[in-house]
Structure formats: structure tokens, C-alpha cells
């Protein structure tokens, strides 16, 4: 198995990327090989600094880089030898089993749609993220930014995608799916949410438990939380700010430590024909390592095949 990393993605690349890749290679020894993709003159010297610890890593050269401020679609089309474009070409060709990047979120989404493409039947792929639960473990919520405006049918599909991930990657046997709303009653919310509720309620592929409220984010009421990308992104950034505030005040608590983005390292794109993960722009080596380990978990679980089989049926 091969898990690839965009070595040029992130505010601290390529140093953080290489350091994180070495950490992941040590943990995945005998299970998977880490493949670094990036500019040779920038990456090779860093690999040499690690000496024997970097010997197991593979390297694929890419002469171009898509910067954070560039227009995602234009940059992806014009820079076909960028680390992101090369990574997706390898993923599409089956040369790697997962592709991770802490680079441009927009370019990662564009690349996913242009190369490996959406699973037939999936209206819009979603970006998922993870939420710690007060009694242990994690839940998943989606979308967190790919689709700011959604149709009811898209929210229904997010419930299916999240449920499959929770089952096959997080190991939750029968994931409980909840729709984020401003009240628990079935008739609450906008026309969009009311219509989505009706679709989720009759979907035979999920265990829908109804509407949930913001106060249910961290309890065990739902394992999968469905929302549009606008709402999900607000929740995600709020959770990150809680961790930052506690860190600034030197308050240490085991539960709130799970809010640290380094724990998972990145957000999977669900609903595409392969495994891709988007990391945080400020990813540290620890976060990069966690993202690569998550890539391995996704590939090992066969989640993309499970999604394809579900939507084919």
C-alpha cells in the first residue's frame, strides 16, 4: 500500500511535510510506504537530513506549486506538474492508495472533481470532520465547507456518506445520524431542513434519529451530524477556537485536547472515487503524520469501495 503526501502543501512546507512523513513512515513500517511529491531541490536535502530514517520513503518530483492565494480551478488546469495535480494523476492511475495535502483546499477539491471524479450518483462530494464525544470516541459531521448551499437531496446523501465512514473507518456498528437544526421537533427549521428531514427519515441505508441541536454536538445523541457546508464550517472554526482559547489560558483538559486538529490531521473528501484528505494550512509534523495515518485507515477500510457499492445499488 502507498500513501502519498503533497510535500509542498501547508504554511510550513516542505519542512513540516517531510518531518511528518518520516514520523508516519516509522508507524506504518511493514504496512504502507509513504510517497512524497514535490520540488526536488526543496525536498531532497530535507530527506538527507533525516538519514536512514527517510530511507523507506519514496519521492516523486513535481516542478510546480499551487499557492494558497491562487484561483483553484485556473491554477490546477495551468499547473499540471504541480504537486497536487501529480498526486491526483497518481491516485487516478492507481499508483497510490490515498493522497493527502495541507495545501490549497480549493485546488484539492478541484483536483478531486477533475481527476478521480465524484462517485456516480453522488450529487456533491462533501468534506467531513471529526467531533470528540464526552463519553469517548469521535463522531463525524459533514459538510464542513465544500457546499455552502445545499439541496435536500444533498443533505440526505451526506447522511449516507457520513454513516458509511463512521461504520467502516471509525468502527461504529450502527451509526446514529442526526440533522443539525434549530429544534428537535420534526417540523422545525427552514423549508430546506424540513424537506431533508423527510428524505433522511425514509432512507433505508441509515439509522436516522431526527433533528439535533447545537448542544448535542458533543454528546452521544448522534454519531453522524448532517449540515450544509456553511453551518459545518462555522461549527468547525468555533471548535478550533475553543481549543486555542484554552491553550492560551494554559488550561489542560483531556477532553478539550481532542479539539486539537493534530489529532486527526485532516478532513476526508467523501463521495469521490478514491481516498483524498485535506489538511490544515498550519499543519505541524504531528498533524501531517496523523493525516497520513488517516489516509492509511481509509485505504485499509475500503471506504471508497463501500461508498461506490452503496450508491450503485
N, C-alpha and C positions, 0 to 999 in steps of 0.2 A: 504494500500500500504506500502511496505517495501523497503527502500533504504539502501544498505549495504556499509560499508566502511572498507577497509583494514587498521586496526589501526596501523600496523607495517610498513606501506609504507611511504617513504619520509625521508629526511635528519633529520627532527626534530620530527620524530615519536618516541614514541606514544603520546607525549605531544601535539603537534600541531594537530594531528588527533582527539584526544579526545576533545580538546578545540573547534575545528571547528565543530565537530559533535554536541556538545552542542548548539552552535550558530544556526546550521541548524535545530535542533530539535525545538528550540523556534520559528523559522519562519515557520516550517511545522506542527506545532501543530494542530491536528484535521484533517490533510490531509495525513500525512505519518509518519511512525515510522523509526527512524534511527537504524540500526543494526551494531554494532562494532564487528569486527572479529580480534582476536589477542591473544597474550600470556597473560594468566590470571594474572600472578604475576606482569606484567608490566602495564596492563590496569586497573585492579580493583582499585588500590589505587588512580589513577587519577580521576576515576569516583566518588570515595568517596569524593575527594576534592571539587567537584562541588556540592555536597549535593543534595538538592531537584531538582536542575536544570537538573540533569542527570537521574532522576527517570524514565523518559519516554523512555530512550534508552535501547535497548536490547543488550545482549552480547553473542557472540558465541566463545568458546575457540578454539585456534589453537596453537599447541605446537611449530611449526617451522616457520622460516622466510627465504624468498629468498632475499639474499643480492644483492645490485646493481651490484657487480663485478662478480657474478656467471654466468655460462653459462645458458641462459634462459631455453632451452629445457631440459637439464640434470637436472637442479635444480627443474623444475616443475615436472618432472617424478619421481625424487627421494624423493621429499619433498611433499608428498600427504597430509600432515597435516599442510602445510604452510597456512598462512592467505590468500594468493592469490588462492591456489588450493581449499581451503574450500569455499571461496567466489564463485568461478566458479561452484563448485558442487551444492551449494545452488541455484545459478542462473539457472543452467540446470534443477534442480528439481522443479523449480517454487516456491521456498520458499521465494525468494526476487524478486523485480521487476527491480532492477538496481544494478550494482556493480561498485564501484569506488575505485581507488587506486593511490597513488602517489609513489608507489614502482617501481620495475623494469619494464620498458616499454617492453622489450623483453619477460619477463615472462607473462605480461598481454596479449601480442599478442599470445604467445604460448598457454596460457590457453584458450583464445577465440577460437582458431582453434581446440584444443583438446577436449573441453567440449561442449560449445554451438554451435560451428562449423559455417562455412560460410553458408549463405542462398543459397539453391540450385539455380544454375545459375550464382551466383556471382563468377567471376574468382579469385579475390583477395580482401578481405576487405581492407578498407583504414582508415587512421587516418585523421580526419578533424580538422581544427582550424578556428578561427574567426578573421575577419578583420574589424576594425571600418571604417565607411564611413563618409566622410567630411560633408555630409548633414544630418547625423543622422542615427542611427541604425547600424546593422552589416551585413557583408556578410560572406560567408564561403569559404574556399579553401581547396582542397584535391587533392592528398595525401600529408602529411607533414612528411613522414618518414618510413612508413611501407613497401613501394615498391620503392626502389631506381631506378630500371629499370622496364619499363612498355612496354606492347604491346598496339597497337592502341585500341584494344577491351577493355582493362582495363581502359584506359583514357575515353572511351565512357561511361563505367559503372560508373566511378567516377562522371561524369556529372549527371547521373541519381540519384545516391545516394545523392549527394550534393543538387540537386534540391528538392528531397523529404524532406530532413532535413530542407532546407530553407522554404519550404511550410508549413510543419506540426509542426515544432518546433519554427522557427523564425517568422512564420506568414506572409510570403511574398506570395501573391496570385499566381503570375505567375513569378517565379524566372528567371532572365536572366542568362544564362550560357555562360561563355567565356573561351576560351582555351588560356592559357598563352603561348606567342610565342615572337619571336624577331621582329615581324612586323604584321600589321593589315591585309595585303593582304592575300588572300586565299592560294596562292602558297608559302608563306614564311615558313621558318623553316626546320627542318630535315625531312627525309622520314617518320619517326615515327609520327611527328606532322601533316604532310600533310595527312597521312592516317587517323589519329584520327579525323582531321577536317572533312573529308568526312563522317565518321561514325556519328559524332555528328550532322552534318547538316541534315541528313535524319532520325534521331531518333525522333519518334513521341511523346515520353514521356517528352521531354524537349523543352524549348524555347531557342534555341542556337542563339547567336548573333555574332558568329565568333571569330576571334583571338583578343586578347587584349595584351597590352604591360605592362611592369613593372610599368609604370607611371599611369596605370589605376587601380592599386591595391586598392586605397582608394577613388576613385570617384564612381559614380553611374552607370558606364557603365555595370558592371556585378555584380550580386548578388552571383553567384557561380563561382569560379575560379578553373579550372581544370589544374592539372600539375602532373608530376611524383614526387615521394617522395623525390628525391634528390633536385629538384628545390624548392619544397614546404618547405623542412626543412631549406634551405638557406634563403628563404623569411621570415620564422618564426623567425629564430635566428636574422636576421637583424632587424626585427620589435622590438624584445625584447631589442636589443642593443640600439635602438633609445630611448626607454623609460629609460633605465639605464643611458645613457649619459645625458639626460635632468635632471634626478633626481640628478645626481652627480653635475650638474651645478646649481641646485636649481631653475630650470625653470619649472614653473607650467602652464599648459595649459589644458583646459577641454578635447580637442580632444586627445591629447597625453596621458592623463591619462587613456584613453581606451586601450592603448597598454599594460597596466599592466596585467600580466597573472592572477592576482587575480580576475579580473572582471568576467571571466568565470570559472576559476579554473582548467579546464581540457579539454582534446580533446577526443571526442567520437570516438569509433571504429564503422564504418559504414559498413554494409554488413554481419553482423553476426546475429544469430537468437534471440538475446536479446540485452539488453542495458548495455554497459560497457564503462567506461570513464577512461582515463589515465591522472593523474595529474602531475604537475611539481615536480621534485625531491625536490626542495627547498620550497615546499608549506607551507604557513603560515596558521594559523587558518582561516583567511579570505578566502584564496584560497580553503581550504578544504570545508568550508561552501558553497562557490559558486559552487564547483564541485558536492556536494550533491544536491543542488537546481537544477542544470542542469540535474542530474540523475532523479529527480522527474519530471522535464519538459518532458524529453524523455519518461518516462513511462506513464505519463498522456496523451501525444500526440498520443501514439500508433505507434510511428515511425517505430519500428521493424516490426510490422504487415503490415504497409504500404509498406515497402521495400519487404517483403515476397510476398505480393499480386501482386506487380508490376512485380517482376521477375518470378513469377509463370505464369503470363499472357504472 
